[in-house]
Amino acid sequence: MSDVLHRLAALLPADRLLTGPAQLAAYESDGLTAYRTRPLAVAIPETTDEVVALVRFCHQEKLPFVARGSGTSLSGGSLPVADGIVIALNRLTRILRLDPAQRIAVVEPGVVNTQVSVAAAAHRLHYAPDPSSALICTIGGNVAFNSGGAHCLKYGMTANHILGLKAVLPTGEVVEWGGASREHIGPDWCGLFNGSEGLFGIALEITLQLLPRAECFYTVLAGYRTLEQAGDAVSAVVASGLLPGALEIMDALALEAATAAVHAEYPPGAEAVLIVELEGTREAVAADRGRLEAIIAGSQPIELGPTEDVFIRPRHPYTQALLSAVPQADPDRPRQRILLKGDVPSPLSPPSGCRFHTRCPIAEPACATSEPAITRLAQHEFACHVAARASLRPRPHHDAVDNGATRRLGKPRNDRPSRPPLVNP
């Protein structure tokens, strides 16, 4: 062990300073695995004081460091520096304060994005930014990259929801900017820090703005023959003055990935899909619904749906996959009205034979006389995929037709037409 590692070892217990090749392998890259660099060591602090001590040590030793959350970035943002260290923040997971009256939450950088909304759900509040990796990405990483998500069109990026920061600069100096107030005087240091990708320092405590949950939602899914047609539909929606809660295009590659992952079914022949979600009061959604449907219908989609109301809890991590699962779960009733019960995913006992399971959402029909739009097994099926992908364990797929049967992902069912593989030119 080098001299610098000997001195570094004095700051942390041995089990929280990783130096072995096998231990370092997991930290060589983020989601952009085409680029890898092995760090000198990985330090795993559990308190903000330890983070500050590590940064000051690096400054004194002129040792490069990179802060890391869950490593979900697809841009190489948490790629280590050769002969430098990684400061892993995943154990700083405390929600220090949740004030429903002021509508704020103060969290440590290792708090997972969705956990903020889960904690605030009892007060009918939520944290708006929802990147696609919200199930596992951390608030500290969201600040570093100024993350957005499907709902950033209406609610803005992470920077629009950060009210205050306590951070340690690369020199080891601890600073505090902003606070609980939404009104500030002087330079917007929080805005400058957001999106700096760790170059300005490491966030230690983050004050988040919470927003009230919308009363109801209406979601439209439209398939198009070309990506250009879907883009033109987006332009038409925005030009109309409507401000959807979410407006997202899935191209051919995204459709193939969703079909392989959860056996989602999209309009046949579609090379692009547009998902538009209206949200707000029931009166506002009802008023905007007709305008939206007219605009989408005028954009010449292959298919437009759902044709029934779909009211879904905001920012639910399973929303898109559940929408995709509606026609699959009950082929004879492809368009049904469904309502997610409760504010947070509720635990369900796994179907017989399942070894990989997690907390699953509970769905119930909006009308008590109708059949369930999403069966208990179908809900559990998707939750298994999420848990297996997050933990990198084998990923079984439950067959909703043959209860208890499993099959591997990536093997399409014989009774379902498969999508031709994409070939890059």
C-alpha positions in Angstrom: 0.0 0.0 0.0 1.3 3.4 -0.9 2.1 6.1 1.6 -0.9 8.2 0.6 -3.2 5.2 1.2 -1.7 4.6 4.6 -2.5 8.2 5.6 -5.9 7.9 4.0 -6.6 4.7 6.0 -6.4 6.8 9.2 -9.6 8.6 8.2 -11.9 5.6 7.7 -12.3 2.1 9.1 -10.7 -0.6 6.9 -14.1 -1.9 5.7 -14.9 1.5 4.2 -11.7 2.0 2.3 -11.7 -0.2 -0.8 -8.4 -1.0 -2.5 -8.7 -4.5 -3.9 -8.9 -5.0 -7.7 -12.3 -6.8 -7.4 -13.7 -4.1 -5.1 -12.5 -1.3 -7.4 -13.9 -2.9 -10.6 -17.5 -1.8 -9.7 -16.4 1.8 -9.6 -14.4 2.0 -12.8 -17.2 3.5 -14.8 -20.8 4.8 -14.6 -23.6 3.8 -16.9 -21.4 4.7 -19.9 -19.4 1.5 -19.6 -17.4 2.1 -22.8 -15.0 4.2 -20.7 -13.3 2.8 -17.6 -10.6 4.0 -15.3 -9.5 2.2 -12.2 -9.2 4.5 -9.1 -6.5 4.2 -6.5 -9.1 3.6 -3.8 -12.8 4.1 -3.0 -13.7 5.8 0.3 -17.2 5.3 1.7 -18.0 8.0 4.3 -21.1 7.7 6.5 -21.3 11.3 7.8 -20.8 14.7 6.3 -17.9 15.3 8.6 -16.1 12.3 7.0 -16.8 13.8 3.5 -15.3 17.1 4.5 -12.2 15.3 6.1 -11.7 13.3 2.9 -11.9 16.4 0.6 -9.5 18.3 2.8 -7.1 15.4 2.8 -7.3 15.3 -1.0 -6.6 19.0 -1.2 -3.6 18.7 1.1 -2.2 15.7 -0.8 -3.1 17.1 -4.2 -5.0 13.9 -4.8 -7.7 13.9 -7.4 -11.2 12.8 -6.3 -14.6 12.2 -7.8 -17.8 12.0 -5.9 -20.2 9.2 -6.8 -23.8 8.4 -6.1 -25.4 5.4 -7.8 -23.4 5.7 -11.0 -26.4 5.8 -13.3 -25.0 8.7 -15.4 -24.7 7.9 -19.1 -22.2 10.6 -19.8 -19.1 9.5 -17.8 -19.7 12.1 -15.1 -18.6 9.8 -12.3 -15.7 8.3 -14.2 -12.7 8.1 -11.8 -9.4 9.8 -12.3 -6.4 7.6 -12.6 -4.4 7.5 -9.3 -7.3 9.4 -7.7 -10.0 8.3 -5.3 -13.7 7.9 -5.5 -15.8 9.3 -2.6 -19.0 7.1 -2.6 -21.9 8.9 -1.0 -24.5 6.1 -1.0 -24.5 5.8 2.8 -25.5 9.4 3.4 -29.2 8.6 3.2 -30.9 10.6 5.9 -33.9 12.8 5.3 -32.9 15.4 7.8 -36.1 17.5 7.7 -39.5 17.2 6.1 -41.7 20.3 6.7 -45.1 20.0 5.0 -46.1 23.5 6.1 -43.1 25.1 4.3 -43.2 22.4 1.7 -39.5 21.6 1.9 -37.3 18.6 2.6 -33.6 18.7 3.7 -31.8 15.6 2.6 -28.3 14.2 2.4 -26.8 13.5 -1.0 -27.2 9.8 -0.9 -31.0 9.9 -0.6 -32.6 8.1 -3.6 -34.8 10.3 -5.7 -38.1 8.5 -5.3 -37.6 8.2 -1.5 -38.3 11.9 -1.2 -41.7 11.6 -2.8 -42.4 8.4 -0.7 -41.7 10.3 2.5 -43.7 13.3 1.4 -46.7 11.3 0.1 -48.4 11.3 3.5 -48.7 15.1 3.2 -50.0 14.9 -0.4 -46.7 16.4 -1.6 -44.1 15.2 -4.0 -40.6 16.0 -5.4 -41.1 16.9 -9.1 -37.9 16.0 -10.9 -38.1 12.4 -12.0 -35.2 11.2 -14.1 -35.6 7.8 -15.7 -33.3 6.2 -13.1 -35.3 7.8 -10.2 -35.6 4.4 -8.5 -31.9 4.3 -7.8 -30.3 7.6 -8.7 -29.4 9.9 -5.8 -30.3 13.5 -5.1 -26.6 14.4 -4.9 -26.2 13.0 -8.4 -29.3 14.9 -9.6 -27.8 18.1 -8.3 -24.4 17.4 -10.0 -26.1 16.8 -13.4 -29.1 19.1 -13.0 -31.3 16.1 -13.9 -34.7 16.4 -15.5 -37.1 13.7 -16.4 -40.4 13.2 -18.3 -42.1 16.0 -16.3 -39.4 18.7 -16.7 -41.5 20.4 -19.5 -43.9 21.6 -16.9 -41.9 21.6 -13.7 -38.4 22.3 -14.8 -35.0 20.7 -14.0 -33.4 19.9 -10.6 -32.1 23.5 -10.4 -35.7 24.8 -10.3 -36.4 22.8 -7.1 -33.2 23.4 -5.1 -33.7 26.1 -2.5 -30.5 25.7 -0.5 -27.2 23.9 -0.4 -24.6 23.1 2.1 -21.5 22.0 0.3 -17.8 21.4 0.7 -15.6 23.0 -2.0 -12.5 21.3 -3.5 -10.4 23.4 -1.1 -12.2 21.9 1.9 -14.1 25.0 2.7 -17.7 24.4 3.8 -20.3 26.9 2.4 -24.0 27.4 2.7 -26.2 29.0 0.1 -30.0 29.7 0.1 -32.3 28.2 2.6 -36.0 27.4 3.1 -37.2 30.6 1.5 -38.1 30.7 -2.2 -37.0 34.3 -2.4 -33.2 35.1 -2.5 -31.1 38.2 -2.8 -27.8 38.3 -4.7 -26.1 35.8 -7.0 -27.8 32.4 -7.4 -25.0 30.3 -6.1 -27.3 27.2 -5.9 -28.1 27.6 -9.6 -24.4 27.8 -10.4 -23.6 24.7 -8.4 -26.4 22.7 -10.0 -25.1 20.9 -13.1 -21.4 21.5 -12.3 -20.8 17.7 -12.4 -18.8 17.8 -9.1 -16.2 20.3 -10.3 -17.4 22.9 -7.7 -17.5 20.5 -4.8 -19.7 18.0 -3.1 -23.2 18.7 -1.8 -23.6 17.8 1.9 -27.2 18.9 2.6 -29.7 19.8 0.0 -33.0 21.7 0.6 -35.6 20.6 -1.8 -38.9 22.3 -2.8 -41.9 20.0 -2.6 -45.1 20.5 -4.6 -48.7 19.4 -4.0 -49.8 16.4 -5.9 -52.1 16.9 -8.8 -55.7 15.8 -8.4 -56.0 13.7 -11.5 -54.2 12.7 -14.7 -55.1 11.8 -18.3 -52.6 10.1 -20.4 -52.6 9.6 -24.2 -50.4 7.2 -26.1 -50.1 7.7 -29.9 -48.2 5.6 -32.4 -46.6 7.0 -35.6 -45.0 5.6 -38.7 -42.0 7.8 -38.5 -40.1 9.7 -35.8 -40.6 12.9 -37.7 -44.4 12.6 -37.4 -44.1 12.2 -33.7 -41.9 15.3 -33.5 -44.4 17.3 -35.5 -47.1 16.2 -33.0 -44.9 17.5 -30.1 -44.6 20.9 -31.9 -48.3 21.0 -32.4 -49.0 20.3 -28.7 -46.6 23.0 -27.6 -47.8 25.6 -30.1 -51.4 25.1 -29.0 -50.5 26.5 -25.5 -51.2 23.3 -23.7 -48.7 22.6 -20.9 -48.7 18.8 -20.3 -47.2 17.3 -17.2 -45.2 15.0 -19.4 -44.4 14.9 -23.1 -42.1 12.1 -24.2 -41.2 10.3 -27.4 -40.1 6.7 -27.6 -38.2 5.9 -30.8 -37.8 2.4 -32.3 -34.9 1.5 -30.1 -36.8 2.5 -26.9 -39.8 0.5 -28.1 -37.7 -2.6 -28.7 -36.1 -2.2 -25.2 -39.5 -1.8 -23.5 -40.9 -4.8 -25.3 -37.9 -7.0 -24.3 -37.9 -5.8 -20.7 -41.6 -6.0 -19.8 -43.3 -7.4 -22.9 -45.1 -4.1 -23.5 -47.3 -3.9 -26.5 -47.4 -0.8 -28.7 -49.3 0.1 -31.9 -48.3 -2.4 -34.6 -46.1 -0.8 -37.3 -45.2 2.2 -35.1 -41.6 3.4 -35.4 -42.2 6.0 -32.7 -44.7 6.5 -29.8 -45.7 9.8 -28.2 -46.8 9.8 -24.6 -48.7 12.9 -23.4 -49.9 13.3 -19.8 -52.2 16.0 -18.6 -52.5 16.7 -14.9 -54.1 19.1 -12.5 -57.6 19.6 -11.1 -60.3 17.4 -12.6 -61.9 20.5 -14.2 -58.7 21.6 -15.8 -57.8 18.2 -17.1 -61.4 17.7 -18.5 -61.1 21.1 -20.3 -57.7 20.3 -21.8 -58.5 16.7 -22.7 -60.7 17.5 -25.8 -58.1 20.0 -27.1 -55.3 17.4 -26.7 -57.2 14.6 -28.4 -58.1 16.9 -31.3 -54.4 17.9 -31.8 -53.2 14.3 -31.6 -55.9 13.1 -33.9 -54.9 15.7 -36.5 -51.3 14.6 -36.4 -52.3 11.3 -38.3 -51.2 8.7 -35.7 -51.5 5.0 -36.5 -53.3 4.5 -33.3 -54.5 6.7 -30.4 -55.1 5.4 -26.9 -56.0 4.8 -24.1 -59.6 5.6 -25.0 -60.7 5.5 -21.4 -59.6 7.7 -18.5 -56.4 6.5 -16.8 -55.8 8.2 -13.5 -52.4 7.5 -12.1 -50.5 8.7 -9.1 -47.9 11.4 -10.1 -44.3 10.4 -10.6 -45.0 6.8 -9.8 -41.9 4.8 -10.9 -44.1 2.1 -12.6 -46.4 4.5 -14.5 -45.1 4.0 -18.0 -44.7 0.2 -17.7 -48.1 -0.1 -16.1 -49.7 1.8 -19.0 -47.9 -0.5 -21.4 -49.1 -3.6 -19.4 -52.8 -2.7 -19.6 -53.5 -4.3 -23.0 -51.2 -7.2 -22.2 -52.7 -8.1 -18.8 -56.2 -8.6 -20.2 -56.2 -8.9 -24.0 -60.0 -9.0 -24.1 -60.3 -5.7 -22.4 -57.4 -3.6 -23.8 -58.6 -0.2 -22.6 -59.7 -0.1 -19.0 -59.9 2.5 -16.3 -57.4 1.8 -13.6 -56.5 3.6 -10.3 -53.4 3.0 -8.3 -54.4 2.7 -4.7 -52.4 4.5 -2.0 -49.5 7.0 -2.2 -46.6 4.6 -2.1 -45.9 1.1 -3.4 -47.5 -1.5 -1.0 -45.9 -4.9 -0.2 -47.5 -7.9 -1.8 -46.6 -11.5 -1.1 -44.9 -13.0 -4.2 -46.6 -15.5 -6.4 -45.6 -19.1 -5.8 -42.1 -19.9 -6.9 -40.8 -16.4 -7.1 -37.3 -15.9 -5.6 -36.8 -12.3 -6.8 -39.4 -9.8 -5.6 -39.7 -6.3 -4.1 -42.5 -4.0 -3.1 -45.2 -3.9 -5.8 -47.9 -1.3 -6.5 -51.5 -2.4 -5.9 -54.0 -1.6 -8.6 -57.7 -1.8 -8.4 -60.5 -1.0 -11.0 -62.0 2.4 -10.8 -65.4 0.8 -11.1 -66.0 -1.9 -8.5 -68.0 -4.0 -11.1 -65.3 -4.1 -13.7 -62.6 -6.7 -13.9 -59.1 -5.8 -12.7 -57.2 -4.1 -15.5 -53.8 -5.2 -14.1 -53.7 -8.5 -12.3 -51.8 -9.0 -9.1 -49.3 -11.3 -10.9 -48.8 -8.7 -13.7 -48.0 -6.0 -11.1 -45.6 -8.4 -9.4 -44.1 -9.3 -12.7 -42.9 -5.8 -13.5 -41.6 -5.2 -9.9 -39.5 -8.3 -10.3 -37.9 -6.9 -13.4 -37.1 -3.6 -11.6 -35.6 -5.4 -8.6 -33.6 -7.8 -10.7 -32.2 -5.1 -12.9 -31.2 -2.9 -10.0 -29.5 -5.8 -8.1 -27.9 -7.4 -11.2 -29.4 -10.8 -10.2 -30.9 -13.3 -12.6 -34.1 -11.9 -14.1 -37.0 -14.4 -14.2 -40.2 -13.4 -15.9 -43.5 -14.6 -14.5 -46.1 -15.8 -17.0 -49.4 -14.2 -16.3 -51.2 -17.0 -18.2 -49.5 -20.0 -16.5 -49.4 -19.0 -12.8 -46.0 -19.9 -11.3 -44.2 -20.5 -14.6 -41.2 -18.4 -15.4 -39.1 -17.7 -18.4 -36.0 -15.6 -19.2 -36.1 -12.1 -20.4 -35.3 -11.6 -24.0 -37.1 -14.7 -25.2 -40.4 -13.6 -26.7 -43.5 -15.8 -26.2 -44.4 -18.0 -29.1 -48.0 -16.6 -29.2 -46.8 -13.0 -29.5 -45.2 -11.6 -32.7 -41.7 -10.5 -32.1 -40.2 -7.2 -33.3 -37.5 -7.4 -35.9 -34.1 -6.6 -34.5 -32.7 -3.2 -35.2 -29.7 -3.0 -37.4 -27.4 0.1 -37.3 -26.4 1.3 -40.7 
